[in-house]
Every structure is written in C-alpha cells, then in structure tokens.
C-alpha cells in the first residue's frame, strides 16, 4: 500500500476466500475484477475505482494445502460508508477463481479512522497521565483555561439573530432552551451540545418556530427571570418538559451533578399548566363531535354526484345505502338507532320532521331548502 493510499483510506474490506483447487494471487485478483464487472453501476466499477484511486491495491494472502486454497483478501476503500458496503457485498457473488470453484465471505469492514482515533485516545491518556504526575496547581488552572477556550470554539450561532447555541441544535431531535450565552457555555462544559439561548425575557421568533419541530425542554434559572421566560415560552412556543436550576441559582453556575439532576427531574409541561394555571395559545384538542362532523363531511364529498343517501349509526357505520328519492320512506321504516343521514340532495322540511321523529342527530346534504322549523336536537350540515 503506497503512502498516498494509506492517507486517503477510510475503510478496509476484509474477506476470506476458500477454493477447491490450487489458485494463486493473480487468479484471485483477476476473478475479483472479472466477475464484479457490469454487476454494479459504472460509478462502482472496480477498474474505474482503482484508476481514480478510490480503491487501493487489492492485497491477497493465499495458501494451498491438500489440493485446496484458503486465504484473506484486503481492499482499501476511500469511498463513503454505503458505497464501501455495496462493494464488499459484491465480492460474495464470486463463485469461481480460475478453473476452481470458490467461495468468498466478507468478515468485516474496518473503519480505519476509528482505529486511528482509538490509538490517539489511548496515547493521549498515557501522555496525560505522565503530565498529571508532575502537575502543579498552576498548570491545572492552565488546563481549565485551555478547555474553556475549546468550548468557546464549539459554540455556534442560530438564525439571523445569531443566538448562542450548541453545535447539535439543528441536527438533534431534542433541544434545551436556556436564558443566555453563559448557560449554553456551561452546558457545553458537561458535553450537552443541544442548548439554545433566548438572550432576554422575550422569546425570539426563530426559537418559537424551532420549538414546533423538536422535543423541547425549557431549562431555566431558579429566579423570577426564569419564571417570566417560562410564561412567554409556553405562550409562543411548544414546550414538552420544564426543569429549573435550584432556587436562587442560575444554569451558568451549576455543577455537572446539578445539571444532570435537573435534566433527570424534568417535569412534563401538562403538570406546569396545571400547577401555574397558565392560559396558553395551544389549540384545544378536537372533541369527538368535531371529529364526527369531519367524517360526515368526508362522506358527503364521496356521495356528491351519485344521487345516493347513507343512513348511519352513532359509530358512523352504514346501516343502509339508498337512492335519495327513497330516503324519506326508508327513514319512516327505520328503527330508532339511526344517528345520521348523509345524502346527495336538498334538505326539505318533510325530511327534517321525520328525522326529528326518529331521533336523528345529524343531517348532512348539499344544501337546504326554505325550512320553516329546525329542531335544536338536530345539527344540519351543508356543503
């Protein structure tokens, strides 16, 4: 593997090969190129990939024993994860090497960078341990300063208002809404990277909008300012959970343990509404009757132009479907478990009268004629 190859390789495909007969490295390489050709799109043609340096030199170690061959194939890849996996899977379609039957199985796809990162972390631990053995209080202070500087680099800005935010606010499904930049920085110190600050008592529009597409925990100071922001947030945004710093404390001053306890003990927003008696702008849940009206209107839409009528029970199951001209007679014959009638026609006084007699709750039709008496217990719905 050349130096250039090593520097660009992201993954190593490891595969085992077994062949019924004696085969050598050139046979295996030839089979890999020959039998995968035309299998995948041109973008994933092995010859093209090797020409452009996106896969490295194929390495084959093979040994023959008792008329059989066994070995390992390693292919370096600088393609992305998906393409590398497809390429690895394509090797398993090879069934001959030279004149011999052969079987290839991919054992693993190794992430070279992950291995390098592990080595870096392990070596860094060793070096750090050596440093700590000769650490003085002064150097500890310097380490903290370096960490703080790194955290400041991690902080990002959100929206036109350039609101302070952790780097994961956009990508994360859940976010924390905090009061100010110092809160975001303190949470970054403990590895919490999905906080965004409102920077003041009034909640900026971008934050209110963001709360509508995320699971939101309001994490606020334990003082009056926190109370005011919470009320505003509950009115303009959509909050799922609420947690507070201990009374009199601010999020920016909390220790790691205090942050973790506060996040663990967050309260569902419904409890907050109940405890504080806050009137919110959240839309009320639709009632069952509203749901039924929606379904009835949908049935009317389906019936339009058919000249038909449907007689329904209170679960909106169809008891009977008839022609509109026969509707009056059918209702007259019906027992008293009829709940609604939907039809492609005009509601007449005569129909209302029979519906009242039968205890109907809804009449749904295209329009209504000059009706003199409309009883209160019947809801009339027209297009």
C-alpha positions as CSV (number, residue, x, y, z in Angstrom):
1,X,0.0,0.0,0.0
2,X,1.6,3.3,-1.1
3,X,1.8,6.3,1.3
4,X,-0.9,8.2,-0.7
5,X,-3.2,5.2,-0.3
6,X,-2.8,5.0,3.4
7,X,-3.6,8.7,3.9
8,X,-6.8,8.6,1.9
9,X,-8.1,5.2,3.0
10,X,-11.3,5.4,5.1
11,X,-12.2,1.7,5.2
12,X,-10.6,-1.7,4.8
13,X,-12.7,-4.6,3.4
14,X,-11.6,-7.9,4.9
15,X,-12.8,-11.1,3.2
16,X,-12.0,-14.8,3.5
17,X,-11.6,-17.0,0.3
18,X,-11.8,-20.8,0.0
19,X,-11.2,-22.5,-3.3
20,X,-11.5,-26.2,-4.3
21,X,-8.1,-26.4,-6.0
22,X,-4.8,-24.6,-6.2
23,X,-5.1,-20.9,-7.0
24,X,-2.7,-18.0,-6.8
25,X,-2.9,-14.3,-6.1
26,X,-3.2,-13.2,-9.8
27,X,-6.1,-15.6,-10.3
28,X,-8.0,-14.2,-7.3
29,X,-7.4,-10.5,-8.3
30,X,-8.5,-11.4,-11.9
31,X,-11.7,-13.1,-10.6
32,X,-12.5,-10.0,-8.4
33,X,-12.2,-7.7,-11.4
34,X,-13.8,-10.0,-13.9
35,X,-16.8,-11.3,-12.0
36,X,-17.9,-8.0,-10.5
37,X,-17.7,-6.2,-13.9
38,X,-21.1,-5.0,-15.1
39,X,-22.7,-6.1,-11.8
40,X,-22.9,-2.6,-10.3
41,X,-23.3,0.9,-11.8
42,X,-20.3,2.4,-13.7
43,X,-19.6,4.6,-10.6
44,X,-18.8,1.4,-8.7
45,X,-16.9,-0.5,-11.4
46,X,-13.7,-1.8,-9.7
47,X,-11.4,-0.9,-12.6
48,X,-12.6,2.7,-12.7
49,X,-12.4,3.0,-8.9
50,X,-8.8,1.8,-8.9
51,X,-7.9,4.1,-11.8
52,X,-9.2,7.1,-9.9
53,X,-7.6,6.0,-6.7
54,X,-10.9,5.5,-4.8
55,X,-9.9,1.9,-4.0
56,X,-6.4,0.9,-3.3
57,X,-4.3,-2.0,-4.4
58,X,-6.0,-5.4,-3.6
59,X,-4.0,-7.4,-1.2
60,X,-4.3,-11.2,-1.3
61,X,-2.6,-13.7,1.0
62,X,-3.4,-17.3,-0.1
63,X,-2.0,-20.7,0.9
64,X,-2.6,-24.1,-0.7
65,X,-2.9,-27.3,1.3
66,X,-4.1,-30.8,0.2
67,X,-5.4,-29.5,-3.1
68,X,-7.4,-26.7,-1.6
69,X,-6.6,-23.0,-1.2
70,X,-7.5,-20.7,1.6
71,X,-6.6,-17.1,2.3
72,X,-7.6,-13.5,3.0
73,X,-8.4,-10.5,0.7
74,X,-8.0,-6.9,1.9
75,X,-9.3,-4.0,-0.2
76,X,-8.6,-0.4,0.9
77,X,-11.5,2.0,0.1
78,X,-11.8,5.8,0.3
79,X,-15.5,5.6,-0.8
80,X,-18.3,6.5,1.6
81,X,-19.8,4.0,4.0
82,X,-22.7,2.9,1.8
83,X,-20.6,2.5,-1.4
84,X,-18.0,0.6,0.6
85,X,-20.7,-1.8,1.9
86,X,-22.1,-2.4,-1.6
87,X,-18.6,-3.1,-2.9
88,X,-18.0,-5.5,-0.1
89,X,-21.3,-7.3,-0.7
90,X,-20.5,-7.7,-4.4
91,X,-17.4,-9.8,-3.6
92,X,-19.6,-12.5,-2.2
93,X,-21.1,-13.1,-5.7
94,X,-17.8,-14.5,-7.0
95,X,-18.1,-18.3,-7.4
96,X,-15.0,-19.3,-9.4
97,X,-11.4,-18.4,-9.3
98,X,-9.5,-19.6,-12.4
99,X,-10.8,-23.1,-13.1
100,X,-11.8,-23.8,-9.5
101,X,-15.0,-23.4,-7.6
102,X,-14.5,-20.7,-4.9
103,X,-16.4,-19.1,-2.0
104,X,-15.7,-15.6,-0.7
105,X,-17.2,-14.2,2.6
106,X,-16.6,-10.7,3.9
107,X,-15.6,-11.0,7.5
108,X,-15.6,-7.2,8.4
109,X,-15.4,-3.7,7.1
110,X,-13.0,-1.9,9.3
111,X,-13.2,1.9,9.8
112,X,-9.6,3.0,9.6
113,X,-10.3,6.4,11.1
114,X,-12.0,4.8,14.2
115,X,-8.9,2.7,14.7
116,X,-6.7,5.8,14.4
117,X,-8.9,7.7,16.9
118,X,-8.7,4.8,19.4
119,X,-4.9,4.9,19.1
120,X,-4.9,8.7,19.6
121,X,-7.2,8.5,22.6
122,X,-5.1,5.7,24.2
123,X,-1.8,7.5,23.6
124,X,-3.3,10.8,24.8
125,X,-4.3,9.0,28.0
126,X,-0.7,7.9,28.5
127,X,0.7,11.3,27.8
128,X,-1.9,13.0,30.0
129,X,-1.1,10.6,32.9
130,X,2.6,11.5,32.5
131,X,1.7,15.2,32.6
132,X,-0.6,14.8,35.6
133,X,2.2,13.1,37.6
134,X,4.1,16.4,37.5
135,X,1.1,18.7,37.6
136,X,1.1,21.8,39.8
137,X,-2.0,23.8,40.9
138,X,-0.8,26.5,38.4
139,X,-0.8,24.0,35.5
140,X,-4.3,22.7,36.5
141,X,-5.6,26.2,36.1
142,X,-4.0,26.4,32.7
143,X,-5.7,23.1,31.6
144,X,-9.0,24.5,32.7
145,X,-8.3,27.7,30.6
146,X,-7.5,25.6,27.5
147,X,-10.7,23.6,28.0
148,X,-12.7,26.8,28.3
149,X,-11.2,28.2,25.1
150,X,-12.0,25.0,23.2
151,X,-15.6,25.2,24.5
152,X,-16.0,28.7,23.2
153,X,-14.9,27.4,19.7
154,X,-17.7,24.9,20.0
155,X,-20.4,27.4,20.5
156,X,-22.4,28.3,17.3
157,X,-24.9,30.9,16.3
158,X,-28.5,30.2,15.2
159,X,-30.7,32.3,12.8
160,X,-30.4,35.9,11.8
161,X,-30.4,37.0,15.4
162,X,-27.2,35.0,15.9
163,X,-28.5,33.3,19.0
164,X,-25.9,31.4,21.0
165,X,-26.4,27.6,20.5
166,X,-24.6,24.3,20.9
167,X,-23.4,22.7,17.7
168,X,-26.1,20.0,17.7
169,X,-29.2,22.2,17.9
170,X,-30.1,21.8,14.3
171,X,-29.4,18.1,13.9
172,X,-30.8,16.9,17.3
173,X,-34.5,15.8,17.7
174,X,-34.5,17.3,21.2
175,X,-33.3,20.7,22.3
176,X,-32.9,22.6,25.6
177,X,-34.0,26.3,25.7
178,X,-31.9,28.3,28.2
179,X,-31.7,32.0,29.0
180,X,-28.2,33.2,27.9
181,X,-24.9,32.5,26.3
182,X,-23.2,31.7,29.7
183,X,-25.8,28.9,30.2
184,X,-25.0,27.4,26.7
185,X,-21.3,27.5,27.6
186,X,-21.7,25.9,31.0
187,X,-23.8,23.0,29.4
188,X,-21.1,22.6,26.7
189,X,-18.6,22.1,29.5
190,X,-20.5,19.0,30.5
191,X,-21.0,17.7,27.0
192,X,-24.6,19.0,26.5
193,X,-24.5,20.3,22.9
194,X,-28.1,20.9,22.1
195,X,-28.9,24.1,24.1
196,X,-30.1,27.4,22.5
197,X,-30.3,30.7,24.4
198,X,-33.2,33.2,24.1
199,X,-30.9,36.1,25.3
200,X,-33.6,38.1,27.2
201,X,-37.1,37.8,28.6
202,X,-38.9,37.9,25.3
203,X,-38.6,34.7,23.2
204,X,-37.2,35.4,19.7
205,X,-39.3,34.1,16.8
206,X,-36.7,31.7,15.5
207,X,-36.7,29.9,18.9
208,X,-40.5,29.8,19.0
209,X,-40.5,28.3,15.4
210,X,-37.8,25.8,16.3
211,X,-39.8,24.5,19.3
212,X,-42.6,23.4,17.0
213,X,-40.4,20.7,15.3
214,X,-38.4,19.4,18.3
215,X,-38.9,17.8,21.7
216,X,-38.3,20.8,23.9
217,X,-37.1,21.1,27.5
218,X,-37.1,24.6,29.0
219,X,-34.1,24.7,31.4
220,X,-34.3,28.0,33.3
221,X,-32.8,29.8,36.2
222,X,-34.4,29.4,39.6
223,X,-35.4,33.1,39.9
224,X,-38.1,35.5,38.8
225,X,-36.5,35.9,35.3
226,X,-36.8,32.2,34.7
227,X,-40.5,32.4,35.6
228,X,-41.1,35.2,33.1
229,X,-39.3,33.4,30.3
230,X,-41.3,30.2,31.0
231,X,-44.6,32.0,30.8
232,X,-43.6,33.6,27.5
233,X,-42.3,30.3,26.1
234,X,-45.5,28.5,27.0
235,X,-47.5,31.1,25.1
236,X,-45.4,31.5,21.9
237,X,-43.6,28.1,21.6
238,X,-44.3,24.4,22.1
239,X,-42.6,23.1,25.2
240,X,-42.7,19.4,26.2
241,X,-40.8,19.5,29.5
242,X,-39.7,22.1,32.1
243,X,-36.8,22.0,34.5
244,X,-35.3,24.7,36.7
245,X,-32.0,25.4,38.4
246,X,-32.2,25.1,42.2
247,X,-34.0,28.2,43.8
248,X,-31.8,31.3,43.6
249,X,-29.2,29.6,41.3
250,X,-28.5,30.2,37.6
251,X,-27.9,27.5,35.0
252,X,-24.5,29.0,34.2
253,X,-23.3,28.4,37.8
254,X,-24.4,24.7,38.1
255,X,-22.0,21.9,38.6
256,X,-22.1,18.8,36.4
257,X,-24.1,16.8,39.0
258,X,-26.6,19.7,39.4
259,X,-27.2,19.8,35.6
260,X,-27.7,16.1,35.4
261,X,-30.1,16.0,38.3
262,X,-32.1,18.9,36.8
263,X,-32.3,17.2,33.4
264,X,-33.3,13.9,35.0
265,X,-36.1,15.5,37.1
266,X,-37.7,17.5,34.3
267,X,-41.5,17.8,34.5
268,X,-44.0,17.3,31.7
269,X,-45.5,20.6,30.6
270,X,-49.0,19.4,31.3
271,X,-48.2,19.5,35.0
272,X,-46.8,23.0,34.7
273,X,-50.1,24.2,33.1
274,X,-52.0,22.6,35.9
275,X,-49.7,24.0,38.7
276,X,-49.4,27.5,37.4
277,X,-52.9,27.9,35.8
278,X,-51.4,29.4,32.7
279,X,-53.6,30.1,29.7
280,X,-51.7,29.1,26.6
281,X,-52.2,29.7,23.0
282,X,-52.2,25.9,22.3
283,X,-55.1,24.8,20.2
284,X,-57.6,22.7,22.2
285,X,-57.9,19.0,21.3
286,X,-60.7,18.4,18.9
287,X,-63.7,17.0,20.6
288,X,-65.3,13.7,19.4
289,X,-68.3,15.6,17.9
290,X,-65.9,17.7,15.8
291,X,-64.2,14.5,14.6
292,X,-67.6,13.1,13.6
293,X,-68.6,16.2,11.7
294,X,-65.3,16.0,9.8
295,X,-66.0,12.3,8.9
296,X,-69.6,13.2,7.9
297,X,-68.4,16.0,5.6
298,X,-66.0,13.5,4.0
299,X,-68.8,11.0,3.4
300,X,-70.8,13.9,1.7
301,X,-67.9,14.6,-0.6
302,X,-67.8,10.9,-1.7
303,X,-71.6,10.8,-2.3
304,X,-71.7,14.0,-4.5
305,X,-73.0,13.3,-8.0
306,X,-74.2,9.8,-7.1
307,X,-77.8,10.6,-6.2
308,X,-77.4,8.3,-3.2
309,X,-78.0,8.6,0.6
310,X,-76.4,6.8,3.5
311,X,-78.2,6.1,6.8
312,X,-75.6,5.8,9.7
313,X,-75.5,4.6,13.3
314,X,-73.7,6.5,16.1
315,X,-70.3,4.8,15.2
316,X,-70.9,6.1,11.7
317,X,-71.3,2.6,10.3
318,X,-73.6,2.4,7.2
319,X,-76.9,0.9,8.2
320,X,-78.3,1.3,4.7
321,X,-77.5,3.0,1.3
322,X,-80.5,4.1,-0.8
323,X,-81.4,6.4,-3.7
324,X,-82.2,9.9,-2.5
325,X,-85.8,9.7,-3.7
326,X,-86.4,6.6,-1.4
327,X,-84.8,8.3,1.6
328,X,-88.0,9.5,3.3
329,X,-89.6,6.1,3.1
330,X,-86.5,4.3,4.4
331,X,-86.3,6.7,7.4
332,X,-90.0,6.2,8.1
333,X,-89.4,2.4,8.2
334,X,-86.2,2.7,10.2
335,X,-85.9,1.8,13.9
336,X,-84.6,4.4,16.4
337,X,-80.9,3.6,16.3
338,X,-80.3,5.9,13.3
339,X,-77.8,8.6,14.2
340,X,-77.2,10.5,11.0
341,X,-78.1,10.7,7.3
342,X,-75.8,11.9,4.5
343,X,-77.2,12.4,1.0
344,X,-76.5,14.0,-2.4
345,X,-79.5,16.3,-2.4
346,X,-81.5,19.1,-0.8
347,X,-82.8,19.0,2.8
348,X,-86.6,19.6,3.0
349,X,-88.9,20.4,5.9
350,X,-90.6,17.0,5.4
351,X,-87.2,15.2,5.8
352,X,-86.4,17.3,9.0
353,X,-89.7,16.3,10.5
354,X,-89.2,12.6,10.0
355,X,-85.6,12.9,11.2
356,X,-86.8,14.5,14.5
357,X,-89.4,11.8,14.9
358,X,-86.7,9.1,14.6
359,X,-84.2,10.9,17.0
360,X,-81.5,11.7,14.4
361,X,-78.6,13.9,15.5
362,X,-77.2,15.0,12.1
363,X,-78.5,15.7,8.6
364,X,-75.7,16.3,6.0
365,X,-76.5,17.3,2.4
366,X,-75.5,19.5,-0.5
367,X,-77.9,22.3,0.6
368,X,-81.1,23.1,2.5
369,X,-84.4,24.4,1.1
370,X,-86.6,27.1,2.8
371,X,-87.0,25.2,6.1
372,X,-89.6,26.7,8.5
373,X,-88.8,24.7,11.7
374,X,-85.3,23.4,12.5
375,X,-85.3,21.5,15.8
376,X,-82.4,22.1,18.3
377,X,-81.5,18.5,18.7
378,X,-80.6,18.1,15.0
379,X,-77.4,19.5,13.6
380,X,-77.8,20.4,9.9
381,X,-74.6,20.4,7.9
382,X,-74.4,21.5,4.2
383,X,-71.6,21.9,1.8
